[in-house]
């Protein structure tokens, strides 16, 4: 039978097995697991002096584990006392045979030792302290077989693995347990503390003494330190924190091979929860400032990280002691003194060249800065020691946020740079905290960095990038009131410094270095600080010249260029009142970019049901900002009407011609539709810019956009079956409504009719939102009333049909139906709020009015969405009033 089990396991695990035979083998293995006596056969198989393959023996222990787990859970057939005694004797016999120095066989593989430790731990949970109270004594005896106490390396290693497994089962706080299991574990831990803990702690110390100096002792000492570090969280710490014990552990810190494990153990000892006064006594006892100062930190990256983690834990606890009000001043004074001795180590790790090491002390830095902010709110002044520490933190942060020599700029596309930028973002938060604590320190330090980076001739791009980054951080802090003062004298000083730095930047030649990151920072800063140009309008032409050059919108770096398109638009929009009559010059400078050339992604070529997601949206969406900026430029007040019309035509006429040419060509895949989609989107975006320019709309301008609306309708008539054309048409008309007013109503009637006949269910939401905008813009006008009167019944029929289709358990469909209900109710609310309820009861729509009332009542009562219920109740009340008045 054992041979059959071995064969079945090997077939089940083999990647070359016949699938049918493999399935049979897996079924056989499952039968063994589920049988009531399967554990007996598997225990015998594991114990057999003829060792089977590791995979088979691992499976055998799994079956035994399942039987023990069922016994623990009270499920399945329970094992009697004789069976439990048999398992105990078998396991002890196996350890005596295989884990003695005289064993003739090779030691079990590590994974097998861990599995055996897990099995023994499960049995321990069943038997300690009731039926096997001598568990720890027996295991310690086995670790001394054939020699002096604790001299059996094989047995000792297994014993330590068992202790690790026990901690994971009964004390690991990361594992969520039921209340019943938690009670059981508490009973076991209490018993260990009373019966065995002193003996175990003494044995661990003896292991460290005996095995640290041995050439073959590395794994045993490391395992022992791991056990101490894990168990210390729930045992009496006085058993570990003794002069003798600590002397041994500190001595191991000098062992290059074991110092990392010793450091981890110290970290766990200090992390133990206890009263703050006891925690201070513990940290003082360990004399960590002297110990850490003597370590050869930096010689090994991994060890340096561990020491940083230790310093972080200590500093965190000391800051928390300081932050507790109930302690007397002597304790606070002593804690402050100890913290001032240790915090320079934290700052040193913060400055480490490796970000992983720096990140280890982030919690301590954050906690300390939070504490100082609280102290400031309590009106506690910064003493000289804290001021010095704060200065060191800020200076270190400034150095740390700079690109190092080994890293090039890639705008975050390189993984290592992305990690650096993530760390930089976290450091930026610390910097903001410093500003909130001591704004004068922050303002003086940052302004010094910025001014220095803008001065001099021979400069590395990294120095300039640092200065511009810090200038951005400064302006963000001031603008968002996150750190710097926004009222009073402090605010005036902060703004004065900001304006000085911006003036210095705009007068500098930092852009001559030609680095893309510098160019991006520069453009971002002028946009974020557009109010600066209110007092320095003479600089605006210079900035515009920079934007339209190869530094900005004509950059050879695609990422910079596309971002510059958006930033150029933002600058134009924010500073349009400062532009003057520069539209013609600006349009000439960007005219080569106002060319639309659609590019179809290969996966969408030939797709007859294209959506906007299939477009070359990456660069085209960015190019739309240039059209909007152009609309603003030609529509600012200083531009004469005749020039505005001329420039308007210079933008629109090429688009009209392109649409006509595209429609006249035979369809070739998706290219034609995508080109027309882009043309329509450009018209709509340009219209939004024209409306936003601030200049009164003249009739000749309206006439041009009326022509645009008719050109769009021609395209829609030809390509109405494509969703991207319908979406673009709706987008463009919505942007032309504010320009054309009631003159566009005849064209809108045609548009709405076409959209309703072709729109998919998913488009109904946007369609009803579009109608809501029209209702608001044209309320009370006969044209909109006539259009709605003709449209209402077919529209609502589409809505009711879409909502009558079952979602079939699909989350996406349920969300879509909920969104349609909201759009429908918003549409109804728009009709009622804008005085257009007459269309609901007109001769053409009277027959559907009762369905409207019932639908609103139904959606209100059945929807779990509170917003739908609230809005639906209001609409239903008003519809009832209309019904009564009929």
N, C-alpha and C positions, 0 to 999 in steps of 0.2 A: 504493500500500500504506500509506503514511504517513497518507493521508486516511482509510483504513479504520480504522487504529488510533485516530486521533483521534475518529472517530465512535463506535467501540466504547467507548472510555473515557468519553466524555460520556454515552452511554446508560447505562452501568453505574453511573455516579455520580448520575444524575438520579433524583429522588424521584418524578417524574411518568411515568417510562417504563412501558410495558406489561410486566408481569411476565415473560411468555414471551420477549419481545424482549430484556429486560434480562438474563435468564438466558443467552441466546445470546451477548450481548455479553461477559458475564463469562467464558463458556467460551472465546471467541475471545481475550480478554486472557490467560487462563491458558495457552492454546496458544502465544502469543507468548513468554511467560515461559519455558516449558519447551522451546521449540525451540532447537536448537544454535546457530543464527545469529540468533536474535531480538535479542540484544544489539547486533549490528551495525546492524540497521535502527533500533533505538531510539536508539543513539548518534548516528546520522545525523540522526534526527528531532530530537534535542535540540540538535544543533549547527547545524541549518538556520538560515540568516539570517532566513528567514520564521518568526518565533516562533509556535509553537502556543500554545494556552491553557496556563496554569500547571499545571492538573491533568494534561494530556497530557504535558507535559515532566517533571513529577514522576514519572509512571508510567514514562516512558522511562528515567530514572535508576534507578528501582527494578529494571528489567530488567537494566541494566548492573551494578548492585550484586549481583544474584543470580548473575551470571556470575563476578564477582570473588570472592564468598563461596565458590562451588563450587571455584574455583581454590585458595583458602586452605585449604579443608577436604579437598581432594584427591578430591572427588566429581564425578560427571558428566564430560562431555568437557572436557579441560583445554585452556586457551588456549596456543597456541604463542608463541614470542618475537615473531614479526611482529605477532600480534594484540595482544599487550601493548604493543608499541611504538606501534601504531596508536591504542590507547586513550590512551596518554600524550600523544602529539602532538595528539590531538583535544582533550583537556582543556586543555593549555597554549594551544593556538590559541584555544579559546573564551575563556579568561581574558584573553589578550592583546587579543581583540576587544571583549569586553563589560566588562572591568574596567579599562580605561584611561581617563584623563581625557577623551580625545577621542571616547569612545564616543557614537554618535548615538542610542542606545536608552536607555530608562529602565533603572535598576538593577533586578536581579531582586528579587522580594519576599523578605522575610527567611526565610520557610520554604524558598524555593528556594535561597537562599544556604547555609542549613544542610544541605540535601540534597546540594548540590554539594560542600560541605566533607566530608560523610560519604563520598561516592563517591571523592573524592581521597584521603581517609584510608585507605580500603580498598585503593586502588592502592598507597599508601605502604607498607602492611603487606606487600605482595607484592614490592616493589622496593627498599626501603631496608634496609641500605646496599649491597646487592649490585649491582643493575642501575641504580639511580638514586641514587648516592651524593651527587649535588649537589642533592638535593631541596630542602633549605632555602635554599641559595643561589639556586636558580632562582625559588623563590616570593618571596624577598626582592627579587630583581630585578624581578619583576612588580609588586611594591608600590611601585616607584620609577619606573614607566613615565611618560614625558612630563615629568619634572621632577627635582628633587633627590631624594636618597635618602629613602625612606619618606614621600614627599610625596603619593603617589597614594592618596587616601582610599578609593576603591572597592576597589582591590587590597589595600590594607592591612587593611581590614575583613574581606575574605574570608580573608586569610592568618591573621588572629587566630581566625576561626571554625574554620579547619582545625586550628590548634594546640589549641583546646578539644576538638575531636572526637578528635584524636590522644590527648590525655590520657585521655579516656573509654575509648578502645579499649585502651590499653596500661598504664594506671596507676591507674584508678579502683578503689579498694579495696572499694567497695560491690558490685562485679560479681563473681560467682563464675565462675571460669574453670577449664578443664581443665588438668592439669599440662603438657600439650603446648603449649597456648596460652600458659601462664604462662612457659614456657621461651623461646618465641619472643619474647614481650614483653620479657623480660629482656635478650635479645640486642640488641633494638632500642634499649632504653633505654641500655644500655652504650655502644652505638655513638654515640648522640646525645651522651652525656656526653663522650666522647672527641673526636668530630669537630666537633660543631656547637654545643655548649651555650654556650661563651664568646661566640660570635658572636650567638646568640639573645638571651642576657642583655643584651649591649650594645645590640642592636637594640631591645629592650623599653624600656631606659632612654632611648634616643633618641626613641622614640615618645612617651614621657611628656613629655620636654622639649619636643618640637616641637608636640605637639597639645593640651597642657593649656590653653595660653593662647588657642587658636583658638576662635572662636564655633561652628564646626562640628565641634569635636573631642570632644564629650562621649561619643558612642558608641564612638569608637575608644579613648579613654583608659579608659573603663569596661571594654571588652573586654580591653585589655592588662592591666589590673589583675587581671581575672579569670584570665587566662592565668598571670600570675605567681603568684597565690594557689594555683592548682591544680598547676602544675609544681613549685613549691618543695618539695613533699612528697617528691620523689624525685631532685632535682638537688643539686649542691654548693651549700649555702646561702651559702657565702662569695662566690659570684658576685652574690648579691642583697644580703646584709647588708654593705654598705659605707657609709662616711659619705656619699658622694655619692648613692648609691641611696636611702638612708633619708631623706636631706634632701629629695629630690624627693617621696617618698611622704608624708612629714610635711607638706610644703608643700601637697600636694593635699588634706590634711585641712582646710585652710582654705578650700577651694573648696566652696561650699554644695551645688553640683550633684553633685560627685564624691566628697565626703567619706565617704559610705556605702561606696562601692566601695573606697576607700583603707583604711577601717577593716577591712573584710572581708579585704583582702589582708594587713594586719598580723596579724590573727587567725590566718590560715593560716600565716604565717611563724613565728609563735610556737608554733603547734601541731605543727610539724615534730618528729619523733622524733629525739632526740639524747641524749647523755650528760647527766646532771643538771648537772655542772659547766659544760658548754658551754651548757646551757639558761640557767643563771644568768648567764653572761657575756653571752648574747644579750639577755636581759631588761634587764640593767644597761645595755648599750650603747644600748638604745632609749630609756632615760630616760622611761619611761611615766608615772610619777607627775606629772612636770612637763607632759608632753604632754596627758594626760587632763585635768589641772586647767585647761588653757587652752582646752579645747573648750567650745563653747556648748551644753552638754548640756541637753536638755529643750525646746529650741526646735522640735524635730521628733521625733515619737514613733518613727518607724522608725529614724532615726539613733541615737536614745538606746538602742534595743534592740541595735543593732550594737555600740555602745561597751560596753554591759553584757556582751555576749558576749565582747568582747575582754578586759575586766577579769576575767571568769569564767575564761577560759583561762589568763591569767597567774597568777591566784591559785591555780588548781588545780595548776599546775606548781610553784609555790613551796612549797605545802603538801606536795606529794609529795617535793620535795627535803628538806624538814625531816623527813619521816617515814622517810628512808632512813638506817639506822644507820651505814653504812660511811664516811660523809663526816666529815672532820675538823671540829672545832668552829669554826674561822674561817669556813668556808663556811656552816655552819649559822647562825652569828651574823649574817653578812651577809645571808643569806636571810631571817632573822627580821626584820631591820631593814627590808629592802625590802618584805616582806609587810605590816609594820605601816604603811608608807606607802601601800600600795595597797588594803588591806582596807577602809578607810573608804569608798572608792569603791564597793566591793561592797555594803557596808551601805546606802549611799545609794541604790543601784539596788534593793536589797531593799525599801526604803521607798517606791519609786516608786508613784504612784497607779494605774498601769496594771499589771495582773497579768502580762501577757505580758512586760513589761520585768523585773518582779521575778523571774519564773521563769527568766530567763536566768542569774541568779547562784545559783540553787538548788544546782547541783552543787558550786560552790566553798564555799558555806556548809556543805553536808553534809560535804564532805571535811575542812574545817577543824574542825568539831565532832567528827568521827570521830577526827581526829588528837589533839585534846585529850583525848578519852576514853581513847585508848591511852596518852597521857602520864600520865593519872591512874592507870591500871593499873600503869604503870612506877614509880609513887610519885613522879612529878615534880610539884612544886608549881606552881600558877599564878603566873607572874610578873606584876607590875603591868600590863604592856602587854597581856598576854593576858586578864587579868581585866577590863581596860577594854573590850577588844574584845568579850568575851563579854557584858558588861553591855549594850553597844550593840546587839548582835545580839538579845538578849532583849527589850529595850525596843522595838526596831523590829518584832519579831514581834508583840508585844502590840498595837502600834498598827495593824499590818497586818491582824490577824484581826478587827478591828472593822468592822461594816457602815459604809460611807461614806454621806454625806448623799444621794447620788443613787440609793441602792438601798433598796427596800422589801422587807419580809419576805414570802415566798410559800411557805415550807416546801419550797423546792427546786423548785417547779414552773416558775419563771421561768428561762429559759436563762442569763441573766447571773448570777442568784443561784446557780444550779447550778455555774457555773464558779468563782464566788467560794468556794463551800463546798468545792470540790475543792482549790483553792489553800489554803484554811484548814486542810484536813486535812493537807496536806504541811507547812505551817508548824507545825502541832501536833507533828509528829514532831521538827522542829528544837527545839521548846520542850522536849520530853521529853529530848532529848540534852543540852540545857543543864542540866536538872535532874540528869542523871546525872553531869555534870562538876562542878557547884557547887550542891549542894542548898540551901545557905543563901541564895545569891543568888536561886535560883528561889523558895524559900518566901517570902522577904521581898518580892520583886517582885510575885508573884502575890497574896499576901495584901493588899498595899497596893492593888492594882487592884480586888480584890473588895470590900474594906471601903469604898473611895472610891465605888464604884458603888452601894453600898447606903445611903450617907449622902446627906443633902441633900434638899431638897424639889423644886426645879425640875430635873428630869432628863429627858434624852432617852432613849427606849426603847433606843437603840443603846448608850448607856453602860451601862445595866443589863444588857442582853443580853451585852455584853462581859464584865462581871463574873461573870455566871452561867456563861458559857462557860468562863472561866478557872477558876472553882470546880470545874466538871465535869472539866476537864483535870487539875487538881490531884488531885482524888479518884481519878480513873482511874489516874493515875500511882502513887499510893500503894497503891491496891487491887491493881493488876496487877504491882506491884514492877518496873515498866518503868523507873522513873527514881528515885523517892525511896527512901530507906532503909526497910527493913522490920524491921530488928533493931537493938537497942541504943538509945543515947541519941538518935541522930538520928531514929529511928523515933518515939520518944516525942514529940519536938518537932514532927515532921511531923503526927502525929495530933492533937496539942494545937491546932496551928494550924487543921487541918481542922475540928475540932469547934467552935472559936471562930467560924470563918467560917459554918458551918452554923447555929450558934445566932444569929449576927447576921442571917442570911437569914430564919430562921423568925420572928424578932422584928421584922423590918422590915416596911415597908408597900409593898414593891416591886410586889405584885400589884394595888395600887390604880391603877396606870397603865393596866391593862386591855388590854395588848398580848398577842396570842396567843403570840408567841415567848417572852415572859417567863413566861407561864403554863406552857408546855410545859417550858421549862428547869427551872422550880421543881419540877414534878411528877417529872420525870426524876431530879432531884437527890435528892429525898426517898426515892425508890425505890432508887437506887443506893447510898445511904448509910443504909440502914435500921438498921444497927447503932448509929447515932447515937442512936436512940430507946431503946436499951437503958438508956442513962444519963439520958435525958430523956423518960420515959414520959408526963409531964404534957402534952407537946406533941401527943401522938397524936390526941386529940379535935379539936384545932385543924386538924390536917392532914386528918382525915376530913371535917371541915366544908368545907374547901377543895375536896376531891375531889368531893363531891356537889353543889357549887354550880355556877353558870354559868361558873366558872373552869375546872372540870374536866369531869365526865361530862355536864353539861348545857350545855356551851359552844355558842355559836351558830356557831362555826367547825367545820365537819364534820371536817376533818383533826385538829383539836385534840380534838374530842369522841371520835372513834374511838380515837385514841391514848390518851386519858385512861381509856377503858374498860379497856384492858390494864394501864395503870399502876396504876389503882385495884385491880384484881385482884392485881397483884404486891405492892402495899403491904399488902393484907389478908393475903396468904399469908405474907409475910415477918414481919409484925408481929402475927400472929394471937394470940400468947401475951400481947400487950399490950392486946388489944381490950376485954376485959371483957364485961359483958352489955349490948352496944349493938346487938344484932342487929335488934331490932324498930325502933329508931329509924333505923338504916341502911337497912333494907328499905323503910320508908316513904319514905325520901328517894330511893331508886332505883326504886321500884315502877313508876313510869310508863315506865321503860325496859325492864322485864321483860315487854314485850308483843311478840309475834311476829307480824310481818306480812310474809309472803313477797312478793317482787317478782320476776317472771319477766322475764328479758331478752328483747327482741323476737325475737332469732334462735333462741331455744329454745322460744318459745311454741308449743304444739301438738306438740312433739317427743315421740313416744311412747317413745323410747329415751334419755331424759335421763340424764346423768351429773351428778355433783356439780359439775363444771366449769360447768354451765349455771345455777347458782344465783347469787343476789345475794350472793356470798361476801364482798364488800368490807366491808359494814357488819354483816352477820349474824355472820361469824366474830368480829368485835370484840364484838358483843353477847353472845356465848357466854361471854366473860370475866366479864360481870356475873352470869350464872347461876352460874358456878363460885365467884365471890366470895361470892355469896349463900349457897351451900352451906357455905362455910367459916365465914361469920359466924354462922350458926345452929347450928354444930357445935363451937364452942369450949367449953372446959370450964365457964366461968361461966354458960352459958345453962341454965336449968332444963329438965328433961325435958319438962314439960307445954308450956312456951313453945316449945321446939324443935319439938314435934309440930305445934303450932298454926301456926308459921311455915312449917314444911315443907309443910303442906297449902295454905297461902296461895300458895305458889309452884307446887305440882304440880296442884292442882285446876283452875286456869284452863287449864293445858296439856291436861289430860284432856278438859275440856269442848270445847276448841278441836278436838282430834283427833276427838271424837265428831261435832261439828258438820260438820267437813270431810268426814268419811266419809259423812255422811247427805246431802250435797249432790251433785247430778249432776256428773260430771267436766266441767270447763271448761278445756280446754288443759292446761297444766302447773301451773296455780295450785294445784289441790288437792294434787297429789303434793308440790309444793315446800313447801307449808304444813305438811304432815304430816312431811316430812323435817326441817324446822326444829324442829318440836315434839319429835321423837324425839332430835335432836341436843341440844336444850336439856335434856331429861331426863338424858341420859348425862353431859353436862358438869356439871349440877347434882349428880348422884350423885358425881362425882369430887370436887367441893368438899366435900360432906358427909363423905365418907370421909377427906378431908385435914384436916378441922377439928380432930381430936385427941380428940374426945369419943367415949366408948364408944357403939357402936350399940345402941339398944334395940329390943325386939321391935315396938313400934308403928311405929317408923321403918322397920323391915324390911317390915312389912305394907304401908306406903305404896309402897315400891319394888317389892314383889311385884305390887301393882295396876298399877304403871307397866309392868312387864314384860308383863303380860297385855294391857294396852292397846296396847303395841307389837306384840304378836303378832297382834292383831286387824287392825291396820293393815297388817302384813306379809301376812297372809292375803289381804287385799283388793287390795293393790298389789305383790305379790311379783314381778311382771314388770318392775318398774322398778329399775334399778341403784341409784339414790340412796336408795331405801327400804331395799334390802338392806344397803347400806353403813352407813346410819344405824342400822339395827337391830343390826348386828354391833357397831358402836361403842358403843351404849348398853348392851348386855348386858355387854360387856367391862368397862364402868365400874361396873356394878351387882353383878358377881360378888363383889368384896371386901366389899360390904355384906351381901348375902344368903347368901353361902356355899352350902352344900349345898341350901338351900331352893329355889334357883333351877334345880336340875338338871332337874326335869320340864319347865319352860318352855324350858330350853336344848335339850332333846331335840327339842322341836317346832321351835325356831328352826333348829337345825342341819339337820334334815330338809328344811325349806323352802328354806334357803339352798343346800343341795347340789343340789336339784332345779332350781333356777333360775339359779345362778351361772354367769357366763360364764367363759371360759378365763382371762382376765386377773384375775378375782376369786379364782381358786383359790389364788393366792399368799397373799392376805390371809386367806382362809378357813382355810388350813392353819396360818397363824400364830395365828389365833384359837383353833383347836383345841389348838395347843401350849400356849397360856396356860391353857386349861381343864384340860389334862392336868396341868400343874404345880400348879394351885390345888386340884384335887380328887383327886390321886393316892391310890390305895389305896381310894377309896370305890366301893362297888358300883354306884352310879348312873352314874358316868362310865364304868366298865367295861362296863356293859350298853349304854350309848349307843354307845361305840366299837365294841363287838362288832357291833351292827347297821349301823353306818355304814361300817366299814372297807372292805369289798369294793366297794360302789358308789363310794366316794371314790377308791380306788386305780384302779378302772376308768376313772374320769374323768381321772385324772392320766396313766395310761398312754396313753389315747387322745389326749390333748392333746400329749403328747410324741412320738407316732408321726406327727403331721402334719408334713410337710416345711416348713422355713422359706422355701423357694424363693428363697434369696439375700437375703431382706429382713433388714436389720440389726436393725430393731425386733423382728421375730419371733424372731430368733436370741437377742437379749437376753432376751425374754420366756421363751423355752424354758430358757435358763440359769437364770433366776430361779425358774422352776417346779421345776427339778431341785434347787436349793438349798432351796426351801421343803419339797419332798418329803423330802429327806434330813434336814432339821432336824426335821420331823415324826416321822420314824422314830427319830431320836436321842432325841427327847422321850419316845417310848413306851418305849425301852429304858432310859433314865436314870431314869425314874419308876416302874419296876417294873411296867409294863403290857404286857410282851411276850406275856403269855398270850393277848391278843386276836388275835395273829398266827396262833396255832395252834389256835384254838377250832374247834369243829365247823362253825360258820358260815363261817370264813375260811380253813380249812385248805387248801382247793383253790387259793387265790391265793398261798399262802406261797412256793411255789417261784418264782412269777413275781416276787415281791418280791425274793427273793435274786438272781435273774438280772438284774433291773433295776438293783439297786444295783451289781452287778459291771460291768454294761454302762456305766452312767453314770460310774462311777469310772475305767474304762479308756479311755473315749473323750473325756471332757471335757478341754479344755485349761486349765480353771480349777484352779489348785493347791488352792484351798479345798475345791472339790468332791472332788478326789482324796483329800485328807487325811481329810475327814469320811467319804467313802464307804468308804475302806479300813477305818476303825474300825468302821463299821456292819456291813460285810460279815463281818468276823472274828466279831463277836458273833452274827450271824445263822447263821453256819456252826456255831457252838457249839450254838445252839438246835436246828438241824436234826439234829445228831448225837444230841442228847438225846431226840429224838422217838421 
